[in-house]
Amino acid sequence: QAFWSLKGISPAMADFGYTADHVAEALVRLAAVANGRALALPEGAGKAEDLQARWQAVAAAALVDPELDPANLEQLKAIFNFVEAVIISCGAPDSFDVYEVCFETITKIGFTLRGHSCKEALLRLLEDVHEVYDVLLSCVETYEWVQPGATGLLRLWMLQVLFAVFGNSLTGLSLMELTDNDVSGAVSLISFILRCEQAPFDMQAAAGRCLVQLTTADSVFLSKIDAGSEDWQNQQIAKLTGMLNRHVNGLIKGLIQFDIVDAFGRCICQHQMSHSRTDVIVKHFLTTIHNSLLYCSENQKKLRQHLATQSTIVQDIMIPYVHNILPALYDNPACGPTLLEWQNLKSTLQTFVVVTFNINVFRPHLRDADMLPKVCEVPNLMANVSMLELLIKLAINVDFSKGPFCDMLVATLQAAFDRLSAENQARLKRRLVSEQSTRLPFARSSVKAVELLGFCLVSPDGEEATAEAAASRQARKKHNWSKSKKKARRRKRLFALQATGKGEEEVDEAEGDDEAPGEEDESDDDDDMPPLIPADGWESSLGAADEAGVPSKALCQLSGAVMRDPVATPEGHVFERAALEDWTTEHGSNPLTGEALAMESVVDRQDIQAYIQGYQMQMLSAAEIAPETFDAQAAAEPSAPAPPSAKVDTGPSLLGDLPSLSKPESPTQKKKEKSKIRIESRSVVECPEDMRCAIDGKVMTNPIKSPFGHHFEKKTLERWFQNCGSVCPITQKPLRLDECELDSEMKKRIVRFLKGQA
């Protein structure tokens, strides 16, 4: 379905409260700005003095009939022609006040006039100015870095006009199209909307939803290859795999660069008086962090370090969000997986598991708070295998044995396990032991916590680690998948990723034969992954696949989960960095040999990281291109090259043609005028590496240098010390702030670079 099309049923229309009076006020400002700049408008553009009279006629006619008669429609088009002439004629790279009032005017007109013909006229205007629109989106972030506030609310109006035409249907995929598949550009727009107090809540909620979608394969679009060719699916999978590699790396870099954590925090504070609004924003925030930490990416270490400096989000955002959910669950004795609050709680617990595994400074707050005991009181929750799995992993990750609720949690979890049927006890054990490669990780370094919960951390009777048992489990998994419901929704959850809530209903409806009409799927297996398709070509780099289909060398030898940031010991053992950091902090030894080991002696395995990322992206690509292979376990298998580095051309979506705001080429004269405001470098994300903070990779504005030679942003290093102690983020050696010195030469270089970008 074409998102941009106005044919058929129109999308749900947002209502931001604009009226004809608001439009009239905007037209006054537009006329004043146009006259003040003495713009050389082309003949036929009309006069600024006529705008008010034209609008009064249009507004009066719209009160009678939203569909304007031909005469008043021409009046509206005359207003749009004037706006277009101003946009095209402006040309100066610093005329953001002109562009701002232009897009403010057409936005308010779009919300005030609801007729179909009015929307078509506005859409035509956007098509006529789309080149200027694209250039403005590409350069505003650079100007904001050089001179904060220079572009005013231009981005707000440029995005809000899309809501005026298309309603609340903005998606991550459409943002990628607007920014020409530039994920950093899309993240910068989302960050701005979340921070902007003038942005309506519907826009901020849509921005959060779009960001979640950017963490999934759905948001990457590519050109179609002729389906008639013999190898078209493999070509598409290889192409999308390469695009996803770059997309994920750029996404994580953008999350750090544009400080999405701070943006969400400001948005939550703005709406703190409304639980319903904050719940929406917090859920998008948690899902974004959850998915980003599950990707294998070259920027994974920087993301973990960046989040470590934001540890207050646990007590300020995460725990209060859970306490907001719990009352609705307590008041419903029959609550279960079909209840929205139950689903939100489950998503939140999944995020907590991922975050506490990766970032140790988050653990004390969750361990010492009463959140876990409160969650255990939810009706029916302790009888649900999926929820029990999450609670057990979270308890281990925070090392609950050191907290004030240790005895109570052990007794509660033991009693809940004992009440399960023998079949469900075996299912839970499998999830925690033999199926760990496809599930969320937990910290084996918490030895005492693991011992206390040892009753469920062993293989089920008769399913010890033998080839026959593994084959039996694999056959059972395939059988269960063949009979499962809502396969399309579950295929979106490869590698334990979470999908955005919006749109799942449509996905489910597309699976007409999966579920009888009116039948509800109350199974707690809905977080199960499908059996992964076989993939040739990885054995030489990642070893043979295990029973779940994951290459054995992609798994951490300590946690058993897929690695995101692999490191190797001097003996050659490969572990997930976060898991090994925890183990060496507690035990100071190699988990496999018992020999003394410090993190300074391990080395990054970027080669293995690249292979894992390539494998992970290939599976996600296959789920998009050829989902039927996951169901049928077809013999035809996609090739598995190493992650490609060559540039891949982009185009319309494989999942359905998305129209663009484009039209046949404009006359040469207009192109020349519009090129005056083009800035080739879209943002400071492309700055030299030595200008980035060694902690989070963001461009420094107040650089300081440590005795070890590393550069940091001063405020970022201060937050690191506050949350992680007086150790160097890179070397883990003792370090204090007063041992670092300001680097004025580096600061001058950065300032010169930023000014050069403008």
N, C-alpha and C positions, 0 to 999 in steps of 0.2 A: 504494500500500500504506500503510495507516494505521500510522504509527510507534508510536502509543500503544497499539494493540490488542494484547491478550494471546491472541487467537484464532489458531488455526493454529500454525505453527512459531514457537516463541519465539526472540527474538534471542540471540546468543551471550552467555552469562552471565559477567560479570566475577567474579573471586574475589579479594577483598582480605584474606582470611585471618581473618575474624571467626568467633568460636565462641560457643557457648552461654554460656560463662563471661564473655565480653566483654559480652554482653547483660545478664547478671545484674548485672555491675558498673555498667552504665549505668542499670539500673532502680533500684539503690540511690541513685545520684546524683539521679535523677528524683524519687524519693520524698522525699529530703532537701530538694531545692529547692522542691517543691510544698508541703511542710509548713512550710518556713521562710518562704515568702511568704504563708501563710495565705490561699490563694486560695479564693474563694467558688465552689466547683465545683457545677454543677447536680446535681439529684437523679438518681440512676442512673448517675453517672460512676464509681462504685466507690471503693474506698479504696486509698491508697498502700501500706498494710500488706499488702494481698492480692496485690500485683504479683509478688513472688518465688514464692509458691506456685503462682500461675497459670502463670508462665513455666516452672517446673520440670516441671509436668505437660505443657506443650506441647513442651518440649525432649525429654523422654523419649519422647513419642509420635512425634516427628519422626525419632528414631533408628530406630524400627521401620518407619515408612512416611512418606515426605516428604509424601504427601497425608493431611492430618489427618482423623481421624474427626470426625463432627459435634460430639461433646462437647468435644473439644480445640480444634476450630475456634472454638467459642463462647468458650473461655478466651482464645484469641488476640484475638478481637474485643473482649473485655472490656478487655484491655490497651490496644488501640488506642482504645477509647472513652475510657479515662482520659487517654491522651495528647492526644486531640482536645479533651477538656474543659479540660485545662491550657492548651493553645494558645489556645483561644477565650476563656478566662476571664482570661488574663494582662492584655492590654489596655494596659499601660504602655509608653510609647515607648522606655524604656531597659532593658527586661527581656530583654536579649539572652542572658543566661545561662540563662534559663528556656527560651527558644526553642532555644538551642543543645543543651541536654541532651535536649529532646523529639525533635529531628530526629536527634541522635546515636543515640538509643534505637531509633527505627523504622528507621534505616539499618542498624544492626547486626542487627536482627531480620530485615530483608529479605534480607541476605546469608546469614544462618544457616539460614533456612527456604527450601527450594527448591521446595516444592510449588506447583502452579498455584493452588490455592484460597488459599494464603497470599499469593501475589502479588496476587490479586484483592482480598483484604481490605485490603492495604496501598494499592493503587490507590484503593480506595473512601475510605480515610482521607485521601489526598492531595486527592481531589475535594472532600471535606467541608471541608477547611481551605484551599482554593485561594486564597480572597481574602486571607487573612492571609499566605499564601506569597507572593503577588504584591506585597503592600505591603512585606514584609520585603526582598524583592529590590530594590525600588525605593528603599529608604531607607538600606540599610546603608552604601553608598558615601559618602553625605553624613556619616553619623556617623563614619566612618573618617577623613574629612578633618578634621573638627573635633577628634576625639580618637582618634588611631591606636591600634588594638587594642581599641577599645570593643566590637566585635561578636564578638571571639574567633574561633572556627572555625565560626561559624554558616553562612557561605556554603559552606564545605566540605561540611558535613553535608547542607545543602539540595540541593546538586547530587549528592552521593554517593547520596542516596536514589533519585534517578532511575536511577542505574546499578543499584541493587538491584532495581528493577522492570523496567527495560528493557534491561539489559546494556550492551554497548559501542556501542550504536547511536545515541548522542547526536550530533546534527548541528548545523551552523550554523543551519539553518532552524528546528529545534526550539528553539534558544536564542533566536532572534528571536521565536518565539511566546511563550516564557516571559516575555520582557521587553516584550511588546506592541509588537513591531517597533521597539524602541529599540536601535539599533545601539551607541550608547555604553554602555548598560547591559550588553549582551552582551560588549563588549570589556572592561569592568571586571571581569566575572566570570572571563573567560579570564585576564586579568592576575593576578587573585588566585590562581587555581588553579596557574598556572605558578610563582608565587613561593612557594606554600605548601609547606614541607618535609614537612608531614604528609600531603599529598595523594599517593595511590598513583600510580605511574608511568602506569598505564593511563588514569587521569583526566587527567594532564598531557598525555599523547599525544593523547587525545581533544580536549582544549582547543586544542592546536596545530592539529589537523585542522579543528576548527570555525572557527578564525580564518581558515585558508586558504579555507574555504567562504564565510565572510563577505565575502571579496574577490571573489566571483563573483556572477552574477545569480541563481544557484540559491537563495541564502539569503533572497531577498525574496519574501514571499507576499502575494497580493492576492485579493480576492473575485472570483468568476467572474461573467461576464456571460453571459446566455443565448446559447448558441451558435446558436440559431435566428434571431437578429436578423441583418439584412443586413450590418451593419458591425461585427460583434462582435470580429473579430480586430484591426481598427484601433483600436477602443475599448480593448481589452486592452493593445495595444502602447503607446498613448498613456498609459494609466494606469500601467503598469509603468515606462515611461520616466521619468515624474515621480517615482515612488518610488525608482528607482535613483539619480537625481540627488541626492536627499536622503540616501539610504543611503551613497553613496560619500563625500559631504562629511562626514557624521557619522562614518563609519568612520575616515577619515584623521585627523580631529580626535581621535577616541578613541584611536587608536594613539599619538598624541603625549601626550594628557592622562594616560593611564594607563601611559605609559612601557613599551610592549611590548618594546622592545629590551632594557631592563634586566631585565624579567620573564623573557624567554627566556635571557638571560645567567645569571641566578641558577639557572634550571632546568637549564641545561647544566652548570654547576658542581656542582650537586647530584648529577648522574649521570655525572660525568666519568670514573669508573672503569669504565664500561660503554660500549664503542664502539657497540654495537647500539642502546642507548637514546639516546645523544647524537646518533647519525645521524638518528634519527626526529625528534627535537626540532629539530635544525639545519635539516633539510629543510623542515619547516613554517615555521620562521623565515625562511629565504631565499625561499621561495615567497610568503609574505606581503609581504615587502619588494618583491619583484619585481613583483607585481600592483599594489600600491599606487602605485608610481612610474609605472606605465603609464597610470593614469587621468588624465584631464583634470579637475582639481578646483580649486576656489577655495582649498583648503588645501595645494596642492602645494608652494608655496614654503616654507611652514612645515615641511612634512615633510622637505624637503631640508635645511633649516637644522638641524632636530632631529637628523637622522641624521649631519650633519657633526660634531656634538659628540660622536658615539659612534664615532669612527674606530678605536678599539682593537678593534672587532668584527672587523676584517679579519684582524689577526694572531692574535687570540684565538679566533675562531670559524670564519671563512670558509676561510682557508688550511688550518688543521688538518683541517677536514672533508674537503677534497679529498685530503689525504695519507692519510686513513683509507680512502677509497674506492679509491685507486690499486692497492694490493697485490692485491686480488681481480681486478682487470683485468689486471695484469701476469701473473698466474698462469694466465690463460685465453687461449691463443693464438687461439681461435675467438670471442672476445668480439665482441659486436655489439649492435644496437638492442634485441634481445629480452632482454638481460641487465639485471637490476635495477640493478646498480652502474653500468652504462652510462647508463641512464635517469637515475639520480641525478646522475651527473657532468654530463650534458647540462643538466638543470634548474639545476644550480649554475652552470655557465658562462653560461647565459641570465641568471641573476640578476646575475652579475658584470658582464656587458655593460651591463645597465640601471643598476646602481649606479655603475659607473665613468663612465658618460656623464653622470649627473646630479650626482655629488658628487666634486669634484676631489681632496679630501683623502684619498680612499681609494686613489688611483692609485699613489703611490710605493711603498706596501707590496707591491702586486701586481706592480709593474714590477720591483722590486729582488729579490723572492723568486724561488726557482727553480721555482715552481709551474708556470708555462707550459711551460718545457722538459720537466718531468716529465710533464705531460699529453700532450705530443707523442710520448712514448715508448709510449703505450698501443697495444697491437696493433690494427691495422685502423682506428684512429681517423683517421689522416691520409688515408684513402681514402673517408671519409664526408663528403659535401658539407655536411650540416647542421653537423657538428662543425667542419669547416674554416671555415665562415662565422663561427661563434662565436669561434673562436680568432683569426681575422683582425680581427674587430671589437674583441675584448678587447685585442689587441695595440695597435691604433690608439688606443683609449680611454686606455690607460695610457701612451701615447707611448713605446713600447718602444725607440725610437731613442735615448732618453736613458738607457737601462738597461744593465746589464752583459751581457745576453744578446742584444743587437741582432743581431750578425753570425750567431750560431747560429740565431736565429728566422727571419731572412730566408732563409738557406740551406734550413732545414727546410721552411718554407712554400712556397718556390719549387719545391723538389723534389717536394713533395706535389702541388702544382698541376700540374706537368709530367707526373706519373704518371697523372693523371685522363684519362679518355677525352675526346674532343672534345665529346661531348654533355654530360658532367658539368662540363667547364670552362665551357661556355656556361651551364649551370644556375647554377653558382656566381657567375658574373659578373652574371647577371640578379638573383640574390638581393641582391647588393651594390650594384647600380646601379638598374635599371628597376623592381624590385619593392620598393624601400626604403620606400615609404609604408606597407606593411603588415608591416614587419619591425622588429626591434630596431634602435635608432639607434646610430651611431658618430660620433666627434668629428672633423669636418673640419678643426678648428683644429690638429690634430697634422700639420702640413704635411709634415714630414720623414718621419714614419711612413707617411703616405699615399703619398708618392713612392716609398719603398722597396718598398711592396706594390702599386705601380701596375700590375703585370702582371695583376692580377685585378680592378682597380677601373675597368674600362672596359667598355662595352657589347660583347656578342658581335658578331663579324663579321656584317654584314648586318642588324643590329638597332639601328642608330643611332636617334636620337630623331626619327623621322618618324611621321606619322599611320598610314601603312600598317604599319610595324613594330609600333606600339602595338596596332593592331587584331589583328594576327597573334598577338601575345603574349596578348591578352585571350582570343581564341578558343582558344588552346592551353591556357590556364589553366582555362577552362570545360570543355574536353574532358577534361583530366586529372582535374578534380574529379568529373566524371560517372562516371569509372571507378575512383575511389579507394575504399579500404576504410575501415571504421570512421569514417564521416562524423559520427556523433553525437559521438564523442570530439573530432573536430577542430573541430566547430562550437563546442565549449566554449572554443576557443583564439582567438576573435576578438581582434584587436589584440594578438596575441602573449601573451595571458594564459595562465598555467599553472593547471591544475586539480589538486585534491588527488588523490593516487593511489587512495584508497579509493573504490570505487564505479564506477571506469572499466570494470571487468569487466562490471558489470550493464549499463552503457550500451552496451558492445559487443554483448552478447548480445541487446539489443533490436533490433539491426540484423541481422536474420536473413538478409537477402539480400545483405549487403555482403561476406560472407566465407564461403567453403565450410567445412564442419566440419573441424576439425583443421588448417586452413590458417593459417599464420602470416604476419603482415604485417611484413616486414623492411625495408620501404621507409624511407628517411631523409627522405621527404616528409611524415612525420606531423605536422610542425609547420607545415604550410601552412594558411593560412586558406582558407575557402570563398570563392568570388567573392561580394562584397557585393551585396545586393539594391539595385536603384535606389531612390532616395528623393527624391520631389519636394519642393520648398519650400525647399531649402537654397541654391539658386544665388544668390539675392540677398544672402545673408550670407556664404557660404563658397565660392562659385564652382562651376563645373561639375566633375563628378567626373573623376578621372584613369582610366587603364586598369584600375586595381585597384578602382575604385568609391569612392575616397576623395575628398571635395571638395578642390579644388586649394588653396584658401586655408586649409585646415586643416593644410597641410604647412609645415614650417620651410623657409625659402628657403636655409638653409645645410646642414642635415643631410638634408633630404628626407623626414623622418619626421613622423608626426602629432605636433602640438605638445600639450604638457600645461600649459605656463605661458608663453603668448605675450607678447612685448613688441614694441613698434614703435620704430623709429628716427625722428629728426626728418624724414627723407625719406619716411617711410611704409612702409619695408620691415619685414616682420614675421618674427621669428625665435623659436625656442625659447630661453627665458632661459638655460638651462644651456649651450647651444651658443654663444650670443653672448657669454656671460661668458668662456668659454674663448678664443674668437677675439680679443676685445678685450684679454684679459690677455696673449696672445702677440703680437698685431699692432697693437692700438690703433687699428683702422680698421673701417670698414663693409665686410663681406665682399663686397658687390656693387659698391660704387662706389670703394672704396679711400680714401675721405675719412676724416679723423681722426674717431674716435668713442670716447666713454667711456660706461660704463654709467649714469652719473648723468643722461645726456641722453635715455635711453630711457624710455618710459612703458608701464605695464601695459595690455594690451588685454583687459580683463575681458569686454568684449562678445564678442570672438572666442572667448575661453575658454568662455563660457557656451554659445555655438553649437556649439563642438566637443564639449563635454560632452553637450549634448543629442543631437547626431548619434551619438556613441559609445554613449550609453545606449540610443538608439533601435535601433541595430543589435543590441545585446545583448538587448534586449527582444524584437525580432523573432525572434532565434534561439531564445528560450524559447517564444514564443507560436505562431509559425508557421515551424518549422524547414524545412518542405518547400519554402518559397519560395527558400531558398538553393540547393536542389537543382534545382528546376524553373525558377528564374529567371522566376517568374510575372509576368504583366503587371500584376496588381493590386498597388499599392504603398501602403504606409502613409503617412498624412499626417505632416508633420514640423514641428510647431509649435516655437516657441522653448521652452527648458526651462521647464516650468510651475512656478509658485511657490505655487499654492493648495494647501491641505491635501488630501491624498488619503486616503480611508478605507481601512483595511486589513481583511483577513479571511483565510479559509483559502487554502491554496496553490493556484495554478493547476495545479501539477504533481501534484496528488493531495491529497485531503482529509486534513489533519492534525488529528486530534482534539485537544481541549484539556483541561487539567485543570479542567473546569468541570461544573456540574450546574445544575438549576433553582434559582432564587433561594432563598436561605436565609431563615428566618423573620426578621421585622423586628428582634426583640430581638438576635439574633446579629449582624446587620449593624451595629447601633448600637454594640455592644461592640467589634467589630473596627475600626470607624472611628476609635477613639481613637488607634491607632498610625499612622494614615495621614499621610504627609508628602508634600505636593503636589509640591515641587521634588525631582526624583529625584537630582540631583547638582549639583556645582559647575560642571559643564560649561556651565551656563546663566548664568554670572556675567557682569557688565558687561565690555565689551571692554577698558577701560582697566586692568582688574585682571589682564590676561594679559601674560605675557612676550612681548616683540616678536620673539623668536627662534622659539620653538616654540608659542606660543599657550596654554601651560599657565598655570593660576592661580599667581600668585607668592606665596611665603611669606616671602621676604627681598628685597623690591624695592629696586633701585638705579636711579638716573636718570643718563643720560649728558648731556654738555654740549649735545647736539643735541635733548634733550627726550624721548628714548625711554626707556621703562621695561623693565628686564630682571630676571629672576631671577639673583641673584648667582652661584650655582654654575653656572648655564647659561652665563652670560657668561664665566666663568673657563674653562670647557671650550671655548668658542668660541675664545678667545684661544690656548689651548694647541694647538688643532688647525688653526685657520685664520689665525693671525697677529693682530697688533695693529691690526685695522681694525674699524670699526663694522659690524655685521651688516646695518644698514639703509642707511647712506649710503656705505659702503665707504671712508670717510675715516679717517685715522689716529686711533686711540683706545687709551688705556691704562686699566687698571682703576682706578688711583689718580686718574683724572680724573672718575670717577663717584662719586656720593654716595648714601648710604643715604637712602631716602625714608620717614621714620617715619610721616608722615601717611597715606601710601598703605597702609602696613602696618596701621595702625589701622583704616582703612576695610575692608581685606580681612578682618581678624579679626572685625570687627562683622558683616560680610556672612556669613561662614561660620557664626558662632554663630546668626545669624538663620535659617539654613537648617535647623538642628536644632530 
